[in-house]
Amino acid sequence: MKKLAVSLMISLGLVAGTALAAGDPKAGKEKVAVCAACHGADGNSLSAMYPKLAGQRESYLVKQLQDIQGGQRVILEMTGMLTDFNPQDLQDIAAYYASQQQSPGVARKMGVNEEQSAELLKLGERVYRAGDESAGIPACMACHGPTGQGMKMAKYPALAGQHFDYTVKQLYAFQEEKRTNDGDARIMRSVSKRMTKKEIEAVANFLQGLRPEITASTN
């Protein structure tokens, strides 16, 4: 019973009967040394296999850190990495990365020629902004916003500028149910299962080049 009570306190963000303090970016900066090897000192990872965390929604980062620590989201590379962090540490780390400036991304050339590449980029934008009604795919921007900045209260992540490789990997992880921490509604698992390989890669490429100040296609 004692363990259950402690677990409940942690899950509710309570310490000695009081709510956790808001995340402190300055304190968080001192706690991310272990994260820098993969995610970069400022949250801009150099390797496309690791996500950019700079500028990400703080509420989303807190949830992901809690899920990884609690085993709801399994990432082999992060096994044991968060073991010694307490709930306030996770808040501070999230606040630090959320306060950083994300490095902009650039959409890659995916087709065999300029024309095909442009068409694939337009496909990615179309699926992101309007979905595909015939396939039952809703518009991605309904949850992640027209500029890819996510939704704070719903804890939906910002996607603009994220590495192509990482986004593709996560969509496949949801599709194959290797990642299941999208809640009881199973939104990401349901949507990704309806997407083709072509659509997944097209959306990921569009997002890599999407910037907050860009709300319409530049092609």
C-alpha positions in Angstrom: 0.0 0.0 0.0 2.9 2.4 0.8 4.4 1.9 -2.6 1.1 2.5 -4.2 0.6 5.7 -2.3 4.1 6.9 -3.3 3.4 6.0 -7.0 0.2 7.9 -6.9 1.8 11.0 -5.5 4.4 10.9 -8.2 1.9 10.4 -11.0 -0.1 13.4 -9.7 3.0 15.5 -9.4 2.8 15.8 -5.6 5.7 16.2 -3.2 4.9 16.3 0.4 1.3 17.3 -0.4 2.2 20.2 -2.7 2.3 20.6 -6.4 5.6 20.5 -8.3 7.1 23.8 -9.0 7.0 24.9 -12.6 10.0 23.8 -14.7 13.1 26.0 -14.3 15.1 26.3 -17.6 18.3 27.4 -15.7 18.1 24.4 -13.4 17.3 22.2 -16.4 20.5 23.4 -18.2 22.5 21.9 -15.4 20.8 18.5 -15.7 21.0 17.8 -19.5 24.7 16.8 -19.7 23.7 13.2 -20.1 21.2 14.1 -22.9 23.7 16.2 -25.0 25.5 13.3 -26.6 22.4 12.4 -28.6 20.2 15.5 -28.5 22.8 18.3 -28.6 23.7 20.7 -25.8 20.9 23.0 -26.9 18.5 20.3 -28.0 19.4 20.5 -31.7 20.6 16.9 -32.5 23.1 16.6 -35.2 22.1 13.0 -36.0 18.8 12.6 -37.8 18.0 9.4 -35.8 17.6 11.4 -32.6 14.8 14.1 -32.3 15.4 17.8 -32.0 14.1 18.8 -28.6 14.8 22.5 -28.8 11.6 24.5 -28.9 9.4 21.5 -28.3 6.3 21.9 -26.2 7.2 21.7 -22.5 4.0 19.8 -21.6 4.7 17.2 -24.3 8.4 16.8 -23.2 7.3 16.3 -19.6 4.8 13.6 -20.7 7.4 11.8 -22.8 10.0 11.9 -20.1 7.5 10.5 -17.6 6.4 7.8 -20.1 10.0 6.7 -20.8 10.9 6.7 -17.1 7.8 4.7 -16.3 8.1 2.3 -19.1 5.1 3.3 -21.1 7.4 4.4 -23.9 10.3 2.1 -24.6 13.5 3.6 -26.2 16.4 1.2 -26.0 19.0 4.0 -26.3 17.4 5.7 -23.2 17.3 2.5 -21.0 18.2 3.6 -17.5 19.1 7.2 -18.5 16.3 8.7 -16.4 16.4 6.4 -13.4 18.0 8.9 -11.1 15.9 11.9 -12.1 13.0 12.9 -9.8 9.7 14.5 -11.1 11.1 18.1 -10.6 14.2 17.2 -12.6 12.0 16.1 -15.5 10.1 19.4 -15.3 13.3 21.4 -15.4 14.8 19.4 -18.3 11.6 19.9 -20.3 11.6 23.6 -19.5 15.2 24.0 -20.6 14.7 22.4 -24.0 11.4 24.2 -24.6 13.2 27.5 -24.0 15.8 26.8 -26.7 15.7 27.9 -30.4 15.2 25.1 -32.9 17.5 25.0 -35.9 15.5 25.2 -39.1 15.2 22.2 -41.4 15.1 22.0 -45.2 12.9 19.6 -47.2 15.0 17.1 -49.1 14.7 16.3 -52.8 13.0 12.9 -52.9 12.0 12.3 -56.5 14.1 11.2 -59.4 13.8 14.7 -60.8 12.8 18.2 -59.7 9.2 17.7 -60.9 8.6 14.5 -59.0 10.3 16.0 -55.9 8.0 18.9 -56.0 4.9 16.7 -56.4 5.9 14.6 -53.4 6.4 17.7 -51.3 2.9 18.9 -52.3 1.5 15.5 -51.4 3.1 15.8 -47.9 1.6 19.3 -47.5 -1.8 18.1 -48.7 -2.0 15.2 -46.3 -0.7 17.4 -43.4 -3.2 20.2 -44.1 -6.2 18.3 -45.5 -5.7 14.6 -44.8 -7.2 12.0 -47.2 -10.9 11.6 -46.7 -11.0 8.5 -49.0 -8.6 6.7 -46.8 -10.0 8.0 -43.5 -6.9 10.1 -42.8 -7.6 13.3 -40.9 -5.6 16.5 -41.4 -2.4 16.3 -39.3 -2.7 20.0 -38.6 -5.9 19.5 -36.7 -3.8 18.4 -33.8 -0.3 19.8 -34.6 -1.4 23.2 -35.9 -1.1 24.9 -39.3 2.5 25.9 -38.6 3.4 22.6 -36.9 3.7 24.0 -33.5 1.5 21.5 -31.7 -1.1 22.2 -28.9 0.1 23.0 -25.4 -3.0 21.9 -23.4 -3.5 18.7 -25.3 0.2 17.9 -25.1 0.5 17.5 -28.8 4.0 18.0 -30.1 5.5 20.6 -32.4 6.6 18.8 -35.6 7.9 21.6 -37.8 11.6 21.3 -38.5 11.9 17.8 -37.1 14.3 15.4 -38.7 12.8 13.4 -41.6 14.4 10.1 -40.4 13.1 10.5 -36.9 9.5 11.4 -38.0 9.4 8.4 -40.4 10.6 6.1 -37.6 8.0 7.3 -35.2 5.1 7.0 -37.7 6.2 3.4 -38.4 6.5 2.7 -34.7 2.9 3.8 -34.2 1.8 1.9 -37.3 3.4 -1.3 -36.1 2.3 -0.7 -32.4 5.9 -0.6 -31.2 5.0 2.8 -29.8 1.7 2.9 -27.9 1.8 6.0 -25.6 -0.7 7.9 -27.7 -3.4 7.3 -25.1 -6.6 5.3 -25.0 -7.9 7.2 -28.1 -5.0 5.6 -30.1 -5.0 8.6 -32.5 -1.5 8.1 -33.9 -1.8 4.4 -34.1 -5.1 4.7 -36.0 -4.0 7.4 -38.4 -0.6 5.9 -39.2 -2.1 2.5 -40.0 -4.1 4.2 -42.8 -1.0 5.9 -44.3 1.0 4.5 -47.1 4.8 4.5 -47.2 4.7 7.2 -49.8 2.4 9.4 -47.6 4.5 8.8 -44.5 7.7 9.9 -46.2 6.0 12.8 -48.0 4.6 14.2 -44.7 7.9 13.7 -42.9 9.7 15.6 -45.6 7.2 18.4 -45.7 7.5 18.8 -41.9 11.3 18.8 -42.0 11.1 21.9 -44.1 8.2 23.5 -42.4 8.9 26.7 -40.4 6.6 28.6 -38.0 6.7 31.6 -40.3 5.7 29.6 -43.3 2.0 28.7 -43.5 1.6 28.0 -47.2 3.5 26.1 -49.9 6.4 27.9 -51.4 6.3 25.7 -54.4 
